[in-house]
Amino acid sequence: MSGRRRRREAPMPATGAGLLRFFEEEGKGLKLRPEVVLIAGAALIVGVVILTKFFPV
């Protein structure tokens, strides 16, 4: 029975203290490419800098 279980489960990667685990199931939610996240972050930073130049506190 243990051999049967081993074939069904994917082997876990060898990591530092076994803290890293990978799962094949994807959760529901918004999926964004990393480029979109970086561009949005840069745009937010630029927007804040521009607003502080035109509207100082």
All heavy atoms as atom14 arrays in JSON, in Angstrom:
{
  "sequence": "MSGRRRRREAPMPATGAGLLRFFEEEGKGLKLRPEVVLIAGAALIVGVVILTKFFPV",
  "atom14_mask": [
    [1, 1, 1, 1, 1, 1, 1, 1, 0, 0, 0, 0, 0, 0],
    [1, 1, 1, 1, 1, 1, 0, 0, 0, 0, 0, 0, 0, 0],
    [1, 1, 1, 1, 0, 0, 0, 0, 0, 0, 0, 0, 0, 0],
    [1, 1, 1, 1, 1, 1, 1, 1, 1, 1, 1, 0, 0, 0],
    [1, 1, 1, 1, 1, 1, 1, 1, 1, 1, 1, 0, 0, 0],
    [1, 1, 1, 1, 1, 1, 1, 1, 1, 1, 1, 0, 0, 0],
    [1, 1, 1, 1, 1, 1, 1, 1, 1, 1, 1, 0, 0, 0],
    [1, 1, 1, 1, 1, 1, 1, 1, 1, 1, 1, 0, 0, 0],
    [1, 1, 1, 1, 1, 1, 1, 1, 1, 0, 0, 0, 0, 0],
    [1, 1, 1, 1, 1, 0, 0, 0, 0, 0, 0, 0, 0, 0],
    [1, 1, 1, 1, 1, 1, 1, 0, 0, 0, 0, 0, 0, 0],
    [1, 1, 1, 1, 1, 1, 1, 1, 0, 0, 0, 0, 0, 0],
    [1, 1, 1, 1, 1, 1, 1, 0, 0, 0, 0, 0, 0, 0],
    [1, 1, 1, 1, 1, 0, 0, 0, 0, 0, 0, 0, 0, 0],
    [1, 1, 1, 1, 1, 1, 1, 0, 0, 0, 0, 0, 0, 0],
    [1, 1, 1, 1, 0, 0, 0, 0, 0, 0, 0, 0, 0, 0],
    [1, 1, 1, 1, 1, 0, 0, 0, 0, 0, 0, 0, 0, 0],
    [1, 1, 1, 1, 0, 0, 0, 0, 0, 0, 0, 0, 0, 0],
    [1, 1, 1, 1, 1, 1, 1, 1, 0, 0, 0, 0, 0, 0],
    [1, 1, 1, 1, 1, 1, 1, 1, 0, 0, 0, 0, 0, 0],
    [1, 1, 1, 1, 1, 1, 1, 1, 1, 1, 1, 0, 0, 0],
    [1, 1, 1, 1, 1, 1, 1, 1, 1, 1, 1, 0, 0, 0],
    [1, 1, 1, 1, 1, 1, 1, 1, 1, 1, 1, 0, 0, 0],
    [1, 1, 1, 1, 1, 1, 1, 1, 1, 0, 0, 0, 0, 0],
    [1, 1, 1, 1, 1, 1, 1, 1, 1, 0, 0, 0, 0, 0],
    [1, 1, 1, 1, 1, 1, 1, 1, 1, 0, 0, 0, 0, 0],
    [1, 1, 1, 1, 0, 0, 0, 0, 0, 0, 0, 0, 0, 0],
    [1, 1, 1, 1, 1, 1, 1, 1, 1, 0, 0, 0, 0, 0],
    [1, 1, 1, 1, 0, 0, 0, 0, 0, 0, 0, 0, 0, 0],
    [1, 1, 1, 1, 1, 1, 1, 1, 0, 0, 0, 0, 0, 0],
    [1, 1, 1, 1, 1, 1, 1, 1, 1, 0, 0, 0, 0, 0],
    [1, 1, 1, 1, 1, 1, 1, 1, 0, 0, 0, 0, 0, 0],
    [1, 1, 1, 1, 1, 1, 1, 1, 1, 1, 1, 0, 0, 0],
    [1, 1, 1, 1, 1, 1, 1, 0, 0, 0, 0, 0, 0, 0],
    [1, 1, 1, 1, 1, 1, 1, 1, 1, 0, 0, 0, 0, 0],
    [1, 1, 1, 1, 1, 1, 1, 0, 0, 0, 0, 0, 0, 0],
    [1, 1, 1, 1, 1, 1, 1, 0, 0, 0, 0, 0, 0, 0],
    [1, 1, 1, 1, 1, 1, 1, 1, 0, 0, 0, 0, 0, 0],
    [1, 1, 1, 1, 1, 1, 1, 1, 0, 0, 0, 0, 0, 0],
    [1, 1, 1, 1, 1, 0, 0, 0, 0, 0, 0, 0, 0, 0],
    [1, 1, 1, 1, 0, 0, 0, 0, 0, 0, 0, 0, 0, 0],
    [1, 1, 1, 1, 1, 0, 0, 0, 0, 0, 0, 0, 0, 0],
    [1, 1, 1, 1, 1, 0, 0, 0, 0, 0, 0, 0, 0, 0],
    [1, 1, 1, 1, 1, 1, 1, 1, 0, 0, 0, 0, 0, 0],
    [1, 1, 1, 1, 1, 1, 1, 1, 0, 0, 0, 0, 0, 0],
    [1, 1, 1, 1, 1, 1, 1, 0, 0, 0, 0, 0, 0, 0],
    [1, 1, 1, 1, 0, 0, 0, 0, 0, 0, 0, 0, 0, 0],
    [1, 1, 1, 1, 1, 1, 1, 0, 0, 0, 0, 0, 0, 0],
    [1, 1, 1, 1, 1, 1, 1, 0, 0, 0, 0, 0, 0, 0],
    [1, 1, 1, 1, 1, 1, 1, 1, 0, 0, 0, 0, 0, 0],
    [1, 1, 1, 1, 1, 1, 1, 1, 0, 0, 0, 0, 0, 0],
    [1, 1, 1, 1, 1, 1, 1, 0, 0, 0, 0, 0, 0, 0],
    [1, 1, 1, 1, 1, 1, 1, 1, 1, 0, 0, 0, 0, 0],
    [1, 1, 1, 1, 1, 1, 1, 1, 1, 1, 1, 0, 0, 0],
    [1, 1, 1, 1, 1, 1, 1, 1, 1, 1, 1, 0, 0, 0],
    [1, 1, 1, 1, 1, 1, 1, 0, 0, 0, 0, 0, 0, 0],
    [1, 1, 1, 1, 1, 1, 1, 0, 0, 0, 0, 0, 0, 0]
  ],
  "atom14_positions": [
    [[0.82, -1.19, 0.0], [0.0, 0.0, 0.0], [0.87, 1.25, 0.0], [0.53, 2.23, -0.63], [-0.91, -0.01, 1.22], [-1.8, 1.2, 1.26], [-3.39, 0.69, 1.81], [-4.09, 2.22, 2.24], [0.0, 0.0, 0.0], [0.0, 0.0, 0.0], [0.0, 0.0, 0.0], [0.0, 0.0, 0.0], [0.0, 0.0, 0.0], [0.0, 0.0, 0.0]],
    [[2.0, 1.24, 0.71], [2.83, 2.43, 0.75], [3.43, 2.71, -0.63], [3.63, 3.85, -1.0], [3.94, 2.3, 1.79], [4.8, 1.24, 1.44], [0.0, 0.0, 0.0], [0.0, 0.0, 0.0], [0.0, 0.0, 0.0], [0.0, 0.0, 0.0], [0.0, 0.0, 0.0], [0.0, 0.0, 0.0], [0.0, 0.0, 0.0], [0.0, 0.0, 0.0]],
    [[3.74, 1.68, -1.4], [4.24, 1.87, -2.76], [3.2, 2.5, -3.66], [3.49, 3.32, -4.51], [0.0, 0.0, 0.0], [0.0, 0.0, 0.0], [0.0, 0.0, 0.0], [0.0, 0.0, 0.0], [0.0, 0.0, 0.0], [0.0, 0.0, 0.0], [0.0, 0.0, 0.0], [0.0, 0.0, 0.0], [0.0, 0.0, 0.0], [0.0, 0.0, 0.0]],
    [[1.97, 2.13, -3.45], [0.87, 2.7, -4.23], [0.71, 4.19, -3.91], [0.5, 5.01, -4.78], [-0.41, 1.94, -3.9], [-1.58, 2.37, -4.7], [-2.79, 1.61, -4.26], [-3.41, 0.94, -5.38], [-4.45, 0.16, -5.3], [-4.95, -0.12, -4.13], [-4.97, -0.37, -6.37], [0.0, 0.0, 0.0], [0.0, 0.0, 0.0], [0.0, 0.0, 0.0]],
    [[0.83, 4.56, -2.65], [0.7, 5.95, -2.23], [1.86, 6.78, -2.81], [1.66, 7.9, -3.25], [0.71, 6.07, -0.72], [0.58, 7.53, -0.26], [0.79, 7.71, 1.21], [-0.32, 7.13, 1.95], [-0.35, 7.05, 3.27], [0.66, 7.47, 3.98], [-1.38, 6.51, 3.89], [0.0, 0.0, 0.0], [0.0, 0.0, 0.0], [0.0, 0.0, 0.0]],
    [[3.04, 6.24, -2.83], [4.2, 6.97, -3.33], [4.05, 7.3, -4.81], [4.5, 8.33, -5.28], [5.47, 6.16, -3.12], [5.93, 6.16, -1.69], [7.23, 5.43, -1.55], [7.56, 5.28, -0.15], [8.43, 4.42, 0.32], [9.05, 3.61, -0.49], [8.68, 4.34, 1.6], [0.0, 0.0, 0.0], [0.0, 0.0, 0.0], [0.0, 0.0, 0.0]],
    [[3.44, 6.41, -5.56], [3.28, 6.67, -6.99], [2.29, 7.79, -7.25], [2.42, 8.54, -8.18], [2.83, 5.41, -7.7], [3.99, 4.49, -8.01], [3.56, 3.32, -8.84], [3.67, 2.13, -8.0], [2.82, 1.14, -7.92], [1.75, 1.15, -8.67], [3.01, 0.13, -7.12], [0.0, 0.0, 0.0], [0.0, 0.0, 0.0], [0.0, 0.0, 0.0]],
    [[1.26, 7.93, -6.4], [0.25, 8.95, -6.6], [0.75, 10.34, -6.2], [0.41, 11.32, -6.81], [-1.0, 8.63, -5.78], [-1.98, 7.8, -6.56], [-3.28, 7.72, -5.84], [-3.2, 6.61, -4.88], [-3.84, 6.55, -3.73], [-4.6, 7.54, -3.37], [-3.71, 5.52, -2.94], [0.0, 0.0, 0.0], [0.0, 0.0, 0.0], [0.0, 0.0, 0.0]],
    [[1.53, 10.44, -5.15], [1.99, 11.73, -4.66], [3.29, 12.12, -5.34], [4.17, 11.3, -5.53], [2.22, 11.67, -3.15], [0.97, 11.42, -2.36], [1.25, 11.29, -0.88], [2.42, 11.4, -0.48], [0.3, 11.06, -0.13], [0.0, 0.0, 0.0], [0.0, 0.0, 0.0], [0.0, 0.0, 0.0], [0.0, 0.0, 0.0], [0.0, 0.0, 0.0]],
    [[3.39, 13.4, -5.69], [4.62, 13.9, -6.29], [5.66, 14.06, -5.19], [5.33, 14.43, -4.06], [4.37, 15.24, -6.96], [0.0, 0.0, 0.0], [0.0, 0.0, 0.0], [0.0, 0.0, 0.0], [0.0, 0.0, 0.0], [0.0, 0.0, 0.0], [0.0, 0.0, 0.0], [0.0, 0.0, 0.0], [0.0, 0.0, 0.0], [0.0, 0.0, 0.0]],
    [[6.91, 13.77, -5.48], [7.94, 13.93, -4.45], [8.16, 15.4, -4.11], [8.08, 16.26, -4.98], [9.18, 13.32, -5.11], [8.92, 13.42, -6.56], [7.44, 13.3, -6.74], [0.0, 0.0, 0.0], [0.0, 0.0, 0.0], [0.0, 0.0, 0.0], [0.0, 0.0, 0.0], [0.0, 0.0, 0.0], [0.0, 0.0, 0.0], [0.0, 0.0, 0.0]],
    [[8.4, 15.68, -2.85], [8.64, 17.05, -2.41], [10.09, 17.43, -2.7], [10.98, 16.59, -2.64], [8.39, 17.17, -0.9], [6.94, 17.05, -0.54], [6.05, 18.47, -1.18], [4.43, 17.82, -1.2], [0.0, 0.0, 0.0], [0.0, 0.0, 0.0], [0.0, 0.0, 0.0], [0.0, 0.0, 0.0], [0.0, 0.0, 0.0], [0.0, 0.0, 0.0]],
    [[10.34, 18.7, -3.04], [11.72, 19.11, -3.3], [12.54, 19.12, -2.01], [12.01, 19.38, -0.93], [11.56, 20.52, -3.86], [10.25, 20.99, -3.33], [9.38, 19.78, -3.21], [0.0, 0.0, 0.0], [0.0, 0.0, 0.0], [0.0, 0.0, 0.0], [0.0, 0.0, 0.0], [0.0, 0.0, 0.0], [0.0, 0.0, 0.0], [0.0, 0.0, 0.0]],
    [[13.82, 18.86, -2.15], [14.71, 18.89, -0.99], [15.07, 20.35, -0.71], [15.74, 21.0, -1.5], [15.96, 18.08, -1.28], [0.0, 0.0, 0.0], [0.0, 0.0, 0.0], [0.0, 0.0, 0.0], [0.0, 0.0, 0.0], [0.0, 0.0, 0.0], [0.0, 0.0, 0.0], [0.0, 0.0, 0.0], [0.0, 0.0, 0.0], [0.0, 0.0, 0.0]],
    [[14.62, 20.88, 0.41], [14.88, 22.27, 0.76], [15.48, 22.35, 2.15], [15.62, 21.35, 2.84], [13.58, 23.09, 0.74], [12.67, 22.53, 1.66], [12.96, 23.09, -0.65], [0.0, 0.0, 0.0], [0.0, 0.0, 0.0], [0.0, 0.0, 0.0], [0.0, 0.0, 0.0], [0.0, 0.0, 0.0], [0.0, 0.0, 0.0], [0.0, 0.0, 0.0]],
    [[15.79, 23.56, 2.57], [16.46, 23.82, 3.84], [15.9, 23.04, 5.0], [16.51, 22.12, 5.51], [0.0, 0.0, 0.0], [0.0, 0.0, 0.0], [0.0, 0.0, 0.0], [0.0, 0.0, 0.0], [0.0, 0.0, 0.0], [0.0, 0.0, 0.0], [0.0, 0.0, 0.0], [0.0, 0.0, 0.0], [0.0, 0.0, 0.0], [0.0, 0.0, 0.0]],
    [[14.74, 23.38, 5.46], [14.14, 22.69, 6.6], [12.8, 22.08, 6.21], [11.94, 21.87, 7.05], [13.97, 23.65, 7.76], [0.0, 0.0, 0.0], [0.0, 0.0, 0.0], [0.0, 0.0, 0.0], [0.0, 0.0, 0.0], [0.0, 0.0, 0.0], [0.0, 0.0, 0.0], [0.0, 0.0, 0.0], [0.0, 0.0, 0.0], [0.0, 0.0, 0.0]],
    [[12.63, 21.87, 4.94], [11.35, 21.34, 4.48], [10.25, 22.39, 4.53], [9.08, 22.07, 4.6], [0.0, 0.0, 0.0], [0.0, 0.0, 0.0], [0.0, 0.0, 0.0], [0.0, 0.0, 0.0], [0.0, 0.0, 0.0], [0.0, 0.0, 0.0], [0.0, 0.0, 0.0], [0.0, 0.0, 0.0], [0.0, 0.0, 0.0], [0.0, 0.0, 0.0]],
    [[10.63, 23.68, 4.49], [9.65, 24.75, 4.6], [8.99, 25.1, 3.26], [7.98, 25.75, 3.23], [10.32, 26.0, 5.18], [10.92, 25.83, 6.56], [11.64, 27.1, 6.97], [9.85, 25.5, 7.58], [0.0, 0.0, 0.0], [0.0, 0.0, 0.0], [0.0, 0.0, 0.0], [0.0, 0.0, 0.0], [0.0, 0.0, 0.0], [0.0, 0.0, 0.0]],
    [[9.61, 24.68, 2.17], [9.09, 25.03, 0.86], [8.32, 23.85, 0.3], [8.83, 22.74, 0.2], [10.27, 25.37, -0.07], [9.92, 25.79, -1.48], [9.13, 27.08, -1.44], [11.19, 25.99, -2.26], [0.0, 0.0, 0.0], [0.0, 0.0, 0.0], [0.0, 0.0, 0.0], [0.0, 0.0, 0.0], [0.0, 0.0, 0.0], [0.0, 0.0, 0.0]],
    [[7.06, 24.1, -0.08], [6.24, 23.05, -0.67], [5.56, 23.6, -1.9], [5.16, 24.75, -1.93], [5.17, 22.56, 0.31], [5.79, 21.93, 1.56], [4.73, 21.41, 2.45], [4.19, 20.19, 1.84], [3.21, 19.5, 2.35], [2.64, 19.9, 3.47], [2.79, 18.4, 1.76], [0.0, 0.0, 0.0], [0.0, 0.0, 0.0], [0.0, 0.0, 0.0]],
    [[5.43, 22.78, -2.92], [4.78, 23.18, -4.14], [3.47, 22.41, -4.28], [3.41, 21.22, -4.02], [5.67, 22.88, -5.35], [6.9, 23.72, -5.38], [8.1, 23.22, -4.89], [6.86, 25.0, -5.89], [9.24, 24.0, -4.93], [7.98, 25.78, -5.92], [9.19, 25.28, -5.44], [0.0, 0.0, 0.0], [0.0, 0.0, 0.0], [0.0, 0.0, 0.0]],
    [[2.43, 23.1, -4.72], [1.15, 22.47, -4.93], [0.74, 22.7, -6.38], [0.96, 23.77, -6.93], [0.1, 23.06, -3.99], [0.42, 22.8, -2.55], [1.05, 23.77, -1.79], [0.12, 21.59, -1.96], [1.36, 23.53, -0.46], [0.41, 21.34, -0.64], [1.04, 22.32, 0.11], [0.0, 0.0, 0.0], [0.0, 0.0, 0.0], [0.0, 0.0, 0.0]],
    [[0.13, 21.71, -6.98], [-0.27, 21.83, -8.36], [-1.63, 22.49, -8.51], [-1.97, 22.95, -9.58], [-0.29, 20.45, -9.01], [1.09, 19.86, -9.16], [1.09, 18.53, -9.88], [0.05, 18.18, -10.46], [2.11, 17.85, -9.84], [0.0, 0.0, 0.0], [0.0, 0.0, 0.0], [0.0, 0.0, 0.0], [0.0, 0.0, 0.0], [0.0, 0.0, 0.0]],
    [[-2.41, 22.55, -7.46], [-3.72, 23.17, -7.55], [-3.58, 24.67, -7.58], [-2.81, 25.25, -6.84], [-4.58, 22.77, -6.35], [-4.9, 21.3, -6.28], [-5.74, 20.97, -5.07], [-6.36, 21.89, -4.5], [-5.77, 19.8, -4.68], [0.0, 0.0, 0.0], [0.0, 0.0, 0.0], [0.0, 0.0, 0.0], [0.0, 0.0, 0.0], [0.0, 0.0, 0.0]],
    [[-4.34, 25.31, -8.47], [-4.33, 26.76, -8.54], [-5.61, 27.28, -7.9], [-6.69, 26.75, -8.14], [-4.26, 27.23, -9.98], [-2.92, 26.95, -10.63], [-2.81, 27.6, -11.99], [-3.53, 28.59, -12.24], [-2.02, 27.12, -12.78], [0.0, 0.0, 0.0], [0.0, 0.0, 0.0], [0.0, 0.0, 0.0], [0.0, 0.0, 0.0], [0.0, 0.0, 0.0]],
    [[-5.45, 28.29, -7.1], [-6.62, 28.88, -6.46], [-7.33, 29.84, -7.41], [-6.79, 30.28, -8.42], [0.0, 0.0, 0.0], [0.0, 0.0, 0.0], [0.0, 0.0, 0.0], [0.0, 0.0, 0.0], [0.0, 0.0, 0.0], [0.0, 0.0, 0.0], [0.0, 0.0, 0.0], [0.0, 0.0, 0.0], [0.0, 0.0, 0.0], [0.0, 0.0, 0.0]],
    [[-8.55, 30.15, -7.07], [-9.32, 31.11, -7.85], [-8.8, 32.5, -7.51], [-8.34, 32.77, -6.42], [-10.79, 31.01, -7.5], [-11.4, 29.68, -7.85], [-12.84, 29.62, -7.44], [-13.41, 28.24, -7.73], [-14.77, 28.11, -7.26], [0.0, 0.0, 0.0], [0.0, 0.0, 0.0], [0.0, 0.0, 0.0], [0.0, 0.0, 0.0], [0.0, 0.0, 0.0]],
    [[-8.91, 33.37, -8.47], [-8.5, 34.74, -8.22], [-7.92, 35.4, -9.45], [-7.83, 34.8, -10.52], [0.0, 0.0, 0.0], [0.0, 0.0, 0.0], [0.0, 0.0, 0.0], [0.0, 0.0, 0.0], [0.0, 0.0, 0.0], [0.0, 0.0, 0.0], [0.0, 0.0, 0.0], [0.0, 0.0, 0.0], [0.0, 0.0, 0.0], [0.0, 0.0, 0.0]],
    [[-7.47, 36.61, -9.26], [-6.92, 37.4, -10.34], [-5.5, 36.94, -10.64], [-4.68, 36.81, -9.74], [-6.91, 38.88, -9.92], [-6.49, 39.9, -10.94], [-7.48, 39.89, -12.1], [-6.44, 41.26, -10.3], [0.0, 0.0, 0.0], [0.0, 0.0, 0.0], [0.0, 0.0, 0.0], [0.0, 0.0, 0.0], [0.0, 0.0, 0.0], [0.0, 0.0, 0.0]],
    [[-5.23, 36.68, -11.89], [-3.89, 36.24, -12.29], [-3.27, 37.33, -13.14], [-3.8, 37.71, -14.18], [-3.98, 34.94, -13.08], [-4.44, 33.78, -12.23], [-4.5, 32.51, -13.04], [-4.95, 31.31, -12.26], [-5.88, 31.51, -11.21], [0.0, 0.0, 0.0], [0.0, 0.0, 0.0], [0.0, 0.0, 0.0], [0.0, 0.0, 0.0], [0.0, 0.0, 0.0]],
    [[-2.14, 37.87, -12.69], [-1.44, 38.94, -13.39], [-0.03, 38.49, -13.73], [0.6, 37.77, -12.97], [-1.36, 40.19, -12.52], [-2.67, 40.85, -12.13], [-2.42, 41.96, -11.14], [-3.36, 41.39, -13.36], [0.0, 0.0, 0.0], [0.0, 0.0, 0.0], [0.0, 0.0, 0.0], [0.0, 0.0, 0.0], [0.0, 0.0, 0.0], [0.0, 0.0, 0.0]],
    [[0.45, 38.97, -14.86], [1.83, 38.71, -15.22], [2.73, 39.6, -14.37], [2.34, 40.69, -13.97], [2.04, 39.0, -16.7], [1.29, 38.02, -17.58], [1.44, 38.25, -19.06], [2.59, 39.03, -19.44], [2.68, 39.71, -20.57], [1.69, 39.69, -21.42], [3.76, 40.4, -20.87], [0.0, 0.0, 0.0], [0.0, 0.0, 0.0], [0.0, 0.0, 0.0]],
    [[3.94, 39.17, -14.08], [4.85, 39.98, -13.26], [5.15, 41.35, -13.86], [5.32, 42.33, -13.14], [6.12, 39.13, -13.18], [5.69, 37.75, -13.48], [4.5, 37.86, -14.38], [0.0, 0.0, 0.0], [0.0, 0.0, 0.0], [0.0, 0.0, 0.0], [0.0, 0.0, 0.0], [0.0, 0.0, 0.0], [0.0, 0.0, 0.0], [0.0, 0.0, 0.0]],
    [[5.18, 41.44, -15.19], [5.45, 42.72, -15.83], [4.37, 43.74, -15.5], [4.65, 44.92, -15.3], [5.54, 42.54, -17.36], [6.7, 41.68, -17.8], [6.39, 40.2, -17.81], [5.22, 39.82, -17.61], [7.33, 39.41, -18.01], [0.0, 0.0, 0.0], [0.0, 0.0, 0.0], [0.0, 0.0, 0.0], [0.0, 0.0, 0.0], [0.0, 0.0, 0.0]],
    [[3.12, 43.29, -15.47], [2.01, 44.19, -15.16], [2.14, 44.73, -13.74], [1.91, 45.92, -13.49], [0.66, 43.46, -15.36], [-0.5, 44.31, -14.91], [0.49, 43.04, -16.81], [0.0, 0.0, 0.0], [0.0, 0.0, 0.0], [0.0, 0.0, 0.0], [0.0, 0.0, 0.0], [0.0, 0.0, 0.0], [0.0, 0.0, 0.0], [0.0, 0.0, 0.0]],
    [[2.52, 43.88, -12.82], [2.67, 44.3, -11.43], [3.8, 45.31, -11.3], [3.67, 46.33, -10.61], [2.91, 43.08, -10.52], [3.18, 43.5, -9.1], [1.72, 42.13, -10.58], [0.0, 0.0, 0.0], [0.0, 0.0, 0.0], [0.0, 0.0, 0.0], [0.0, 0.0, 0.0], [0.0, 0.0, 0.0], [0.0, 0.0, 0.0], [0.0, 0.0, 0.0]],
    [[4.92, 45.07, -11.97], [6.04, 46.01, -11.91], [5.69, 47.35, -12.54], [6.02, 48.41, -11.99], [7.26, 45.41, -12.62], [7.93, 44.24, -11.9], [9.04, 43.65, -12.77], [8.48, 44.69, -10.57], [0.0, 0.0, 0.0], [0.0, 0.0, 0.0], [0.0, 0.0, 0.0], [0.0, 0.0, 0.0], [0.0, 0.0, 0.0], [0.0, 0.0, 0.0]],
    [[5.0, 47.34, -13.66], [4.61, 48.59, -14.31], [3.62, 49.36, -13.44], [3.73, 50.58, -13.31], [4.03, 48.3, -15.72], [5.16, 47.8, -16.63], [3.36, 49.52, -16.31], [4.68, 47.26, -17.96], [0.0, 0.0, 0.0], [0.0, 0.0, 0.0], [0.0, 0.0, 0.0], [0.0, 0.0, 0.0], [0.0, 0.0, 0.0], [0.0, 0.0, 0.0]],
    [[2.68, 48.67, -12.84], [1.71, 49.34, -11.97], [2.4, 49.95, -10.76], [2.08, 51.07, -10.34], [0.63, 48.35, -11.53], [0.0, 0.0, 0.0], [0.0, 0.0, 0.0], [0.0, 0.0, 0.0], [0.0, 0.0, 0.0], [0.0, 0.0, 0.0], [0.0, 0.0, 0.0], [0.0, 0.0, 0.0], [0.0, 0.0, 0.0], [0.0, 0.0, 0.0]],
    [[3.37, 49.25, -10.19], [4.11, 49.79, -9.05], [4.92, 51.02, -9.44], [4.94, 52.02, -8.71], [0.0, 0.0, 0.0], [0.0, 0.0, 0.0], [0.0, 0.0, 0.0], [0.0, 0.0, 0.0], [0.0, 0.0, 0.0], [0.0, 0.0, 0.0], [0.0, 0.0, 0.0], [0.0, 0.0, 0.0], [0.0, 0.0, 0.0], [0.0, 0.0, 0.0]],
    [[5.58, 50.96, -10.59], [6.35, 52.11, -11.06], [5.44, 53.3, -11.35], [5.77, 54.45, -11.03], [7.14, 51.73, -12.31], [0.0, 0.0, 0.0], [0.0, 0.0, 0.0], [0.0, 0.0, 0.0], [0.0, 0.0, 0.0], [0.0, 0.0, 0.0], [0.0, 0.0, 0.0], [0.0, 0.0, 0.0], [0.0, 0.0, 0.0], [0.0, 0.0, 0.0]],
    [[4.27, 53.05, -11.94], [3.32, 54.12, -12.22], [2.81, 54.75, -10.93], [2.64, 55.98, -10.86], [2.15, 53.58, -13.05], [0.0, 0.0, 0.0], [0.0, 0.0, 0.0], [0.0, 0.0, 0.0], [0.0, 0.0, 0.0], [0.0, 0.0, 0.0], [0.0, 0.0, 0.0], [0.0, 0.0, 0.0], [0.0, 0.0, 0.0], [0.0, 0.0, 0.0]],
    [[2.6, 53.95, -9.92], [2.15, 54.48, -8.63], [3.22, 55.38, -8.02], [2.92, 56.48, -7.53], [1.81, 53.33, -7.68], [1.36, 53.73, -6.28], [0.05, 54.48, -6.33], [1.26, 52.51, -5.41], [0.0, 0.0, 0.0], [0.0, 0.0, 0.0], [0.0, 0.0, 0.0], [0.0, 0.0, 0.0], [0.0, 0.0, 0.0], [0.0, 0.0, 0.0]],
    [[4.47, 54.95, -8.08], [5.57, 55.74, -7.53], [5.69, 57.07, -8.29], [5.81, 58.14, -7.68], [6.88, 54.94, -7.57], [6.8, 53.79, -6.58], [8.07, 55.84, -7.28], [7.94, 52.8, -6.7], [0.0, 0.0, 0.0], [0.0, 0.0, 0.0], [0.0, 0.0, 0.0], [0.0, 0.0, 0.0], [0.0, 0.0, 0.0], [0.0, 0.0, 0.0]],
    [[5.66, 57.01, -9.62], [5.76, 58.23, -10.43], [4.59, 59.16, -10.14], [4.75, 60.38, -10.01], [5.84, 57.87, -11.93], [5.68, 59.09, -12.8], [7.16, 57.17, -12.22], [0.0, 0.0, 0.0], [0.0, 0.0, 0.0], [0.0, 0.0, 0.0], [0.0, 0.0, 0.0], [0.0, 0.0, 0.0], [0.0, 0.0, 0.0], [0.0, 0.0, 0.0]],
    [[3.4, 58.6, -10.01], [2.22, 59.42, -9.7], [2.34, 60.13, -8.37], [2.01, 61.31, -8.25], [0.0, 0.0, 0.0], [0.0, 0.0, 0.0], [0.0, 0.0, 0.0], [0.0, 0.0, 0.0], [0.0, 0.0, 0.0], [0.0, 0.0, 0.0], [0.0, 0.0, 0.0], [0.0, 0.0, 0.0], [0.0, 0.0, 0.0], [0.0, 0.0, 0.0]],
    [[2.83, 59.44, -7.36], [3.0, 60.05, -6.04], [4.04, 61.16, -6.09], [3.85, 62.24, -5.52], [3.36, 58.98, -4.99], [3.81, 59.63, -3.7], [2.19, 58.05, -4.76], [0.0, 0.0, 0.0], [0.0, 0.0, 0.0], [0.0, 0.0, 0.0], [0.0, 0.0, 0.0], [0.0, 0.0, 0.0], [0.0, 0.0, 0.0], [0.0, 0.0, 0.0]],
    [[5.14, 60.93, -6.8], [6.19, 61.95, -6.92], [5.64, 63.18, -7.63], [5.88, 64.32, -7.21], [7.43, 61.37, -7.64], [8.41, 62.47, -8.02], [8.1, 60.33, -6.77], [0.0, 0.0, 0.0], [0.0, 0.0, 0.0], [0.0, 0.0, 0.0], [0.0, 0.0, 0.0], [0.0, 0.0, 0.0], [0.0, 0.0, 0.0], [0.0, 0.0, 0.0]],
    [[4.92, 62.99, -8.71], [4.35, 64.12, -9.45], [3.35, 64.88, -8.58], [3.36, 66.13, -8.55], [3.71, 63.63, -10.76], [4.8, 63.18, -11.73], [2.83, 64.71, -11.39], [4.29, 62.52, -12.99], [0.0, 0.0, 0.0], [0.0, 0.0, 0.0], [0.0, 0.0, 0.0], [0.0, 0.0, 0.0], [0.0, 0.0, 0.0], [0.0, 0.0, 0.0]],
    [[2.49, 64.17, -7.88], [1.5, 64.85, -7.03], [2.17, 65.63, -5.9], [1.7, 66.72, -5.54], [0.51, 63.83, -6.46], [-0.51, 63.29, -7.46], [-1.36, 62.21, -6.8], [-1.41, 64.41, -7.97], [0.0, 0.0, 0.0], [0.0, 0.0, 0.0], [0.0, 0.0, 0.0], [0.0, 0.0, 0.0], [0.0, 0.0, 0.0], [0.0, 0.0, 0.0]],
    [[3.24, 65.12, -5.34], [3.91, 65.86, -4.26], [4.65, 67.08, -4.8], [4.83, 68.05, -4.07], [4.91, 64.96, -3.49], [5.82, 64.4, -4.41], [4.16, 63.86, -2.74], [0.0, 0.0, 0.0], [0.0, 0.0, 0.0], [0.0, 0.0, 0.0], [0.0, 0.0, 0.0], [0.0, 0.0, 0.0], [0.0, 0.0, 0.0], [0.0, 0.0, 0.0]],
    [[5.03, 67.07, -6.07], [5.64, 68.26, -6.68], [4.62, 69.36, -6.92], [4.89, 70.53, -6.69], [6.31, 67.91, -8.03], [7.49, 66.99, -7.9], [8.69, 67.76, -7.41], [9.89, 66.83, -7.45], [11.07, 67.46, -6.91], [0.0, 0.0, 0.0], [0.0, 0.0, 0.0], [0.0, 0.0, 0.0], [0.0, 0.0, 0.0], [0.0, 0.0, 0.0]],
    [[3.43, 68.99, -7.4], [2.41, 69.98, -7.72], [1.54, 70.37, -6.52], [1.0, 71.47, -6.49], [1.51, 69.47, -8.86], [2.2, 69.45, -10.18], [2.43, 68.25, -10.84], [2.65, 70.61, -10.77], [3.06, 68.22, -12.07], [3.29, 70.61, -12.01], [3.5, 69.4, -12.65], [0.0, 0.0, 0.0], [0.0, 0.0, 0.0], [0.0, 0.0, 0.0]],
    [[1.39, 69.48, -5.55], [0.55, 69.75, -4.39], [1.33, 69.46, -3.11], [1.05, 68.48, -2.41], [-0.71, 68.89, -4.41], [-1.56, 69.09, -5.63], [-1.58, 68.14, -6.65], [-2.33, 70.23, -5.77], [-2.36, 68.32, -7.78], [-3.11, 70.42, -6.9], [-3.12, 69.46, -7.9], [0.0, 0.0, 0.0], [0.0, 0.0, 0.0], [0.0, 0.0, 0.0]],
    [[2.31, 70.33, -2.76], [3.08, 70.08, -1.53], [2.22, 70.24, -0.28], [1.28, 71.04, -0.27], [4.2, 71.11, -1.58], [3.73, 72.16, -2.51], [2.74, 71.52, -3.44], [0.0, 0.0, 0.0], [0.0, 0.0, 0.0], [0.0, 0.0, 0.0], [0.0, 0.0, 0.0], [0.0, 0.0, 0.0], [0.0, 0.0, 0.0], [0.0, 0.0, 0.0]],
    [[2.53, 69.51, 0.73], [1.73, 69.55, 1.96], [2.25, 70.62, 2.88], [3.33, 70.9, 3.12], [1.77, 68.18, 2.67], [0.99, 68.23, 3.98], [1.19, 67.14, 1.76], [0.0, 0.0, 0.0], [0.0, 0.0, 0.0], [0.0, 0.0, 0.0], [0.0, 0.0, 0.0], [0.0, 0.0, 0.0], [0.0, 0.0, 0.0], [0.0, 0.0, 0.0]]
  ]
}
